[in-house]
């Protein structure tokens, strides 16, 4: 078995991991500061995204990355 013929772009999964890290940091900050509602909300959202990825192979962060890229392309003037 040789190396793969095609490699997927690493940017969407890397973005999704960064979003997951941000939610973990926000949740931790919420718990540590006494804002339990913030910790629970951030943790719940992160777990929901992880469930989608594990159960349905649907990377929510990757899809958000692609939507943001498409939005950038639409905002950019033609010819640039």
N, C-alpha and C positions, 0 to 999 in steps of 0.2 A: 504494500500500500504506500503510494508516494504522497508527496505534498498535494494539497488541494489545488485544483486548476484555477479556481476563482476565490478571492477573499472578499468578504463584505466590509463595508466602510466601518471603521471602529468608532466614528464620532457619535452615532446615535446611542449605542450601549454605554459609551463613556459619559454622555450627557445624562442618561438615565441613572447611572451610578452616582453622579454628582447630585442629582435631584434627591435620590434616596439618602445620601449623606446629609443634605440640607434638612430633610424632614426629620432625620434622626437627631441632628443637632438642635433643631427647634423643639422637638419633643423633650430632649434632655434638659434644655434650658427651661422649658415650661415646668417640668417636674422639680428641678432644683430651685426655681424661683417661687414655687408655691402655686403657680397657675396650673393646677392639675388639669383643667379643661383643655388648655393648650397642649399639654403633654399627651392627653388621651386622643385629641383630635389628630395631631401630627402622627402619632403612632398608628392610629386606625387607618389613616390614609395610606401610610407606607405599607401596612399589612395588606390592605385591599389591592394595592398595585402589585405587591409580591404574589398574592393569590392569583391574580389574573395571569401573571407570567408563569407561575408553576402549573396551574390547572389548565389553562387554555393556550399557553405559549404566545401570549399577547403582551408585548412590551409597551406598557403605557407611556413610559418616558421616551422610548424611541419614537412613538407616534407623535408625541408633543414636539420633539425635536424636529421631525419632518414638517409639521404644521408651521412651526416658527420659521424654518428655512423657506417654505413656500411663501409665507407672509413677507419675509425680507425680499424675496425675488419680485414680488408684486409691487413693493414700495420703491424698488430701485428703478430709476428712469431707464428707458430703452437705450441700448448702445453702451451700457457700462458694465 
